[in-house]
């Protein structure tokens, strides 16, 4: 009997110990962990409405568009916001037939406007604000809401032209030589030039020129050959501004109605600036405007006895060293 009593006592002691509650210690200073991304990134929107538009409609439109094209944003919770909360503010106002919007927040200060009516005005003004502030989202905004923004038509035009420009730059980016014909203040000339790099070419030219005196009693002709060079600000093979230069030497002769003859050696040096147009097939036009220095040496004069002083004075003046303005128009082909 005693053994049974002892056994029951031991069993009760064991059961009592096993049922004793173990209460874990809790450090009250420890915070419950939450989703860190939500804690750090959750931002809220405050809508200030000074128009006749419905507050809920404006809030819903604003949250949807801002979340789509800027960052995810939420309504202000019923319990309010903490002092350090991430907050963005959209304000709508109306003056006359124009709806104005301002969109502000951390590192953001943008605006939009619209002359549309109803909720379309709110949507358009907010889209304009997002378009202006989010440069990297402009294409996406235009894809979804291009009908609301005039800026999208301009963007499409730029995008449409850009491939053409790039394609044109790829055409004939390399050529072996260029042949050009020159019309230059009474000079007809032919130029053959070769590129030494994508921006610069150099070559030679040869040509002839002739003109009459004002009284049509003195006929002058000259032959010229020399060096021609072109420097393009962009590339030789595309539309571009550029600078030209030439140096030439040749012979000069004037003959009067009385058979008087004057000969000389002629030297010219010129520089100019202009623009070149290039077509896809290699055809090009170069128009320039610049200055040219002309000088004469080895002058030989043989005048007839009856030669007029007017003609002598004209030839003398024509043989003076001078610097004058000049223009040129060159038609050519890249080969």
WOZI-V410795 format. One record per residue. N is the residue number from 1. OMEGA is omega as a letter, one per 40 degrees, with the letter a starting at -180 (NA if undefined). D_FIRST is the distance of its C-alpha to the first C-alpha in whole Angstrom. Layout:
n,omega,d_first
N,OMEGA,D_FIRST
N,OMEGA,D_FIRST
This chain:
n,omega,d_first
1,i,0
2,a,4
3,i,5
4,a,5
5,i,6
6,a,9
7,i,10
8,i,11
9,a,13
10,a,15
11,i,16
12,i,17
13,a,19
14,i,21
15,i,22
16,i,23
17,a,25
18,a,26
19,i,28
20,a,29
21,i,33
22,a,35
23,a,39
24,i,42
25,a,44
26,i,48
27,a,51
28,a,53
29,i,56
30,i,56
31,i,58
32,a,57
33,i,59
34,i,61
35,a,64
36,a,66
37,a,69
38,a,69
39,a,68
40,a,71
41,a,74
42,i,73
43,a,76
44,a,77
45,i,81
46,a,82
47,i,85
48,a,88
49,i,90
50,i,94
51,i,95
52,a,95
53,i,92
54,a,89
55,a,86
56,i,84
57,i,86
58,a,87
59,a,84
60,i,83
61,a,86
62,a,86
63,a,82
64,a,83
65,a,86
66,i,85
67,a,81
68,a,84
69,a,86
70,i,85
71,a,81
72,a,78
73,a,78
74,i,76
75,i,77
76,a,76
77,a,72
78,a,72
79,i,70
80,a,73
81,i,73
82,a,72
83,a,75
84,a,75
85,i,75
86,a,77
87,i,80
88,a,83
89,i,86
90,a,88
91,i,91
92,i,93
93,a,96
94,i,99
95,a,103
96,i,106
97,a,105
98,i,103
99,a,99
100,i,98
101,i,95
102,a,93
103,a,90
104,i,89
105,a,86
106,a,85
107,a,88
108,i,89
109,a,92
110,a,94
111,i,96
112,i,97
113,a,100
114,i,101
115,i,103
116,a,101
117,i,100
118,a,96
119,i,93
120,i,96
121,i,97
122,a,94
123,a,93
124,a,96
125,i,96
126,i,92
127,i,93
128,i,96
129,i,94
130,i,92
131,a,95
132,a,96
133,a,93
134,a,92
135,a,94
136,i,92
137,a,91
138,a,95
139,a,95
140,i,92
141,a,93
142,i,96
143,a,94
144,a,92
145,a,94
146,a,98
147,i,100
148,a,99
149,i,100
150,a,104
151,a,103
152,i,101
153,i,104
154,i,106
155,i,103
156,i,103
157,i,107
158,a,106
159,a,104
160,a,106
161,a,109
162,i,107
163,i,106
164,i,110
165,i,111
166,i,108
167,a,110
168,i,113
169,i,112
170,a,111
171,i,114
172,i,117
173,i,115
174,i,117
175,a,121
176,i,123
177,i,126
178,i,128
179,a,131
180,i,133
181,a,136
182,i,137
183,a,139
184,i,140
185,i,143
186,i,145
187,i,144
188,a,143
189,i,140
190,a,138
191,i,135
192,a,133
193,i,129
194,i,126
195,i,123
196,i,122
197,a,118
198,a,117
199,a,118
200,i,122
201,i,125
202,a,128
203,a,131
204,i,135
205,i,137
206,a,141
207,i,143
208,i,147
209,i,148
210,i,151
211,i,152
212,i,156
213,a,157
214,i,158
215,i,161
216,i,160
217,i,163
218,i,161
219,a,158
220,i,155
221,i,153
222,i,150
223,a,148
224,i,145
225,a,142
226,a,139
227,i,135
228,i,133
229,i,129
230,i,126
231,a,123
232,i,121
233,i,118
234,i,116
235,a,117
236,a,120
237,a,119
238,i,118
239,a,119
240,i,119
241,a,121
242,i,123
243,i,126
244,i,129
245,i,132
246,i,135
247,a,138
248,i,141
249,a,144
250,a,147
251,a,151
252,i,153
253,i,156
254,i,158
255,i,162
256,i,164
257,i,167
258,i,169
259,i,168
260,a,166
261,i,163
262,i,161
263,i,158
264,i,155
265,a,151
266,i,149
267,i,145
268,i,142
269,a,139
270,i,136
271,i,133
272,i,131
273,a,128
274,a,127
275,i,125
276,i,124
277,a,123
278,i,122
279,a,121
280,a,119
281,i,122
282,i,123
283,a,126
284,i,126
285,i,128
286,i,128
287,a,130
288,i,131
289,a,133
290,a,134
291,a,137
292,i,139
293,a,142
294,i,145
295,a,147
296,i,151
297,i,152
298,a,155
299,i,157
300,a,161
301,i,163
302,a,166
303,i,168
304,a,171
305,a,174
306,a,174
307,a,170
308,i,169
309,i,168
310,a,165
311,i,164
312,i,164
313,i,162
314,a,159
315,a,159
316,i,158
317,a,156
318,a,154
319,i,154
320,i,152
321,a,149
322,i,146
323,a,143
324,i,142
325,a,139
326,i,139
327,i,137
328,i,136
329,a,134
330,i,133
331,a,132
332,i,130
333,i,128
334,i,125
335,NA,125
